[in-house]
Amino acid sequence: MNSRTPSPAASTRLLLLAALLVGGTSSATAIEKMRPYQHPTYYSQRATNTRIPESFDFDDFVMRLAADESGGAAASQPASEAPVIDAPPQALHGGVTYWLFSDYVTRGVNLSDYVGEGGETPVHQLTTSLDFDLASGFGLGNEGDLGVLTFSTFFSWYPHYDRIATDVSSFQEYDLNLSYSYEFKPLATTATIGTSFFLFPGFKQTDSVELLFRLDHNDAWMWKWLWPENEDGVFNPYLSYAADIDYFNGGAWFEFGVSHDFPVIENLTVTPALTLGTDVRYLDRVVGTGDEGNIQLAYAQYALTVGYDLSAALDLPESAGTWVVSGFIYFNQTVGGLKRKGIIDDELFGGVSIGWSF
């Protein structure tokens, strides 16, 4: 063989060296794409613009090639793979969502309707949330080990609010919420306890405080016989109980709901949901009828939400967070004596939203 012609083994090594110089992280990127879904900022601290892994020792690599060509012992030693080092989980997550509703209906009561309205005036709402993972935040364990503390807010702006209240602007309501959630993994259930402060600029005398208890269950285990590989909930049932401890003097509200996400086409998800709302001596006190009321089913709410993942569709970088635009429609079918008493009625309402999370 001509001494100027590299041996097959040497040619292979030269090609490998060229590949490393041209794009050293290409294989790492491919592995990253195969990882299970993580929160958008989970890996945002990676040095993705590094062409060759920081742990790659160029001199050692060249020495191994030389030893291999000379038949040295180094040829029998496999080159160590550069470890893929991920940034630790972020302790803080959060988001902001803007909502545009045709009506503001809460627990069956329409708060954006008045005598002589003569049409639908849209209601503008904004929600914010900030989650703090206690374990990763304080370096006491893995993410979720100690639960999550959440602070959230709610704002409602109704252009015709001055036609319902007196001497007020269009700023209708703002709420402050603080909660703690913990996932009981053996039970596939997340429990949440919290408190909410409801503030109404036009009716300050009705400002109130609630205590909340909620359970969210992942029912994937029930369907393993049908979908062995599925880890997501099928009906995603939840129970919630909210008790007023202030203005509405012990009135409470109980809900049971189910929902499921159906990916229809790429980046588009349709979510039907059913919620049963039960009045626990709450609505009579809200409306001010003077009756003690009974524990009774108030309505069945049928909902349909269509969400589109803009982040994936536009191929936004992880640092941009997640952007989702949605359209939704709700129908409350009122049951029982509450409708006969004129406290609540059937309601059809809907709207659109755009949300950002990080």
C-alpha positions, -999 to +999 in steps of 0.1 A: +000+000+000+013+035-008+026+052+023+008+084+013-026+066+012-042+065+047-053+032+060-091+025+063-089+029+100-070+062+097-096+075+071-124+067+095-107+086+123-100+116+101-136+117+091-146+115+128-123+144+136-137+165+108-172+158+120-163+169+155-148+201+142-178+209+120-206+202+145-196+187+178-230+189+195-252+175+167-256+141+184-263+158+218-290+179+202-306+148+187-306+131+221-321+162+236-350+161+212-358+126+223-361+135+259-396+135+275-413+168+275-401+192+301-411+227+311-399+251+284-372+267+305-360+234+320-330+232+297-328+269+287-295+274+305-277+249+283-248+263+262-264+253+229-240+274+209-209+254+219-197+235+188-175+210+207-185+198+242-166+215+269-154+182+283-139+171+250-101+168+253-086+175+219-050+166+228-061+133+243-081+125+212-051+132+189-028+110+211-053+082+209-054+084+171-015+084+170-013+054+194-039+036+174-019+041+141+013+028+158-005-002+173-002+012+208-023+000+238-044+031+236-062+017+206-079-010+227-094+016+251-127+031+240-129+068+239-150+081+268-182+097+258-187+134+267-214+136+294-245+155+286-249+180+315-283+195+320-291+226+340-310+220+372-348+224+372-360+259+376-377+266+410-399+294+395-426+289+368-454+312+360-476+327+333-500+354+322-532+350+303-556+375+287-592+365+283-621+381+264-655+368+275-689+375+260-702+374+297-686+371+331-705+341+346-692+327+379-710+299+398-740+304+376-743+342+384-739+366+355-719+396+367-720+414+334-757+416+328-781+444+337-816+455+329-818+470+295-784+459+284-797+452+249-767+432+237-734+416+248-706+438+261-673+419+262-656+415+295-618+417+297-599+396+322-563+389+331-549+361+352-513+358+364-496+330+384-462+323+399-452+289+411-423+282+435-411+246+439-400+243+476-376+214+472-356+227+442-359+263+454-342+256+487-320+228+475-337+202+496-344+175+470-359+168+436-385+190+420-419+182+436-406+165+467-419+192+490-448+206+469-454+239+452-464+273+465-485+294+441-495+330+441-520+341+415-542+371+407-574+378+387-585+411+372-618+418+355-625+450+335-661+455+323-668+487+302-704+490+314-696+483+351-707+519+360-742+509+349-744+482+376-724+499+403-722+536+412-693+560+412-668+535+399-647+530+369-648+500+346-625+480+370-649+454+382-630+429+404-596+418+414-587+387+434-555+376+453-549+339+457-523+319+477-522+281+476-500+251+483-501+219+462-486+185+468-487+154+446-493+121+464-477+099+438-489+065+452-525+078+448-518+097+415-535+126+431-525+163+437-540+180+467-543+218+469-552+240+498-555+278+495-572+310+503-587+337+480-594+374+487-622+388+465-623+425+461-650+445+443-643+482+439-680+490+432-694+470+461-667+471+488-691+458+514-692+425+495-654+419+496-649+385+510-624+356+518-626+320+508-608+288+518-602+262+491-596+225+491-591+206+458-581+172+445-569+165+410-565+128+400-546+112+372-567+082+362-543+067+336-538+037+359-574+027+354-569+023+316-536+004+315-554-026+302-564-006+272-535+018+268-505+002+285-480+030+276-503+059+284-492+081+314-517+109+309-552+111+325-581+100+305-610+118+323-587+139+346-614+141+374-612+168+400-631+177+432-631+212+447-647+227+478-646+264+485-660+278+518-666+315+524-655+327+558-663+364+555-692+383+539-712+353+527-710+338+562-702+301+556-718+296+522-698+271+502-695+258+466-687+222+456-676+211+421-669+179+403-654+179+368-639+158+341-621+167+308-598+152+282-574+167+256-577+154+220-548+164+197-566+168+164-538+180+141-503+192+148-502+219+175-541+219+178-559+204+208-596+201+215-607+197+251-643+189+260-652+192+297-682+186+320-685+203+354-713+198+380-717+228+403-734+222+437-747+251+458-740+246+496-762+275+510-741+299+489-762+315+461-790+326+484-765+346+504-748+360+473-780+372+457-794+383+491-827+364+491-826+360+529-832+322+526-809+297+542-811+276+511-804+239+507-775+218+494-785+212+458-771+207+423-770+241+407-761+234+371-742+211+347-717+230+326-707+218+292-675+233+278-654+230+246-620+246+243-598+247+212-561+255+219-533+262+194-497+260+204-481+291+188-446+283+202-444+250+184-460+263+152-436+292+150-406+271+162-399+297+189-368+291+211-372+277+246-362+310+261-394+325+246-416+303+268-449+288+257-476+308+238-511+293+234-541+309+218-575+294+226-612+297+218-639+284+241-676+281+246-696+272+277-732+263+284-747+262+319-778+240+322-795+251+354-813+226+374-834+226+406-852+253+425-825+279+419-838+285+384-874+286+396-864+312+423-847+333+396-813+332+413-795+318+383-806+309+347-793+289+317-762+307+303-744+304+270-711+323+268-677+321+254-646+339+242-609+338+233-576+339+252-539+341+247-515+329+273-478+328+279-460+306+304-424+301+314 
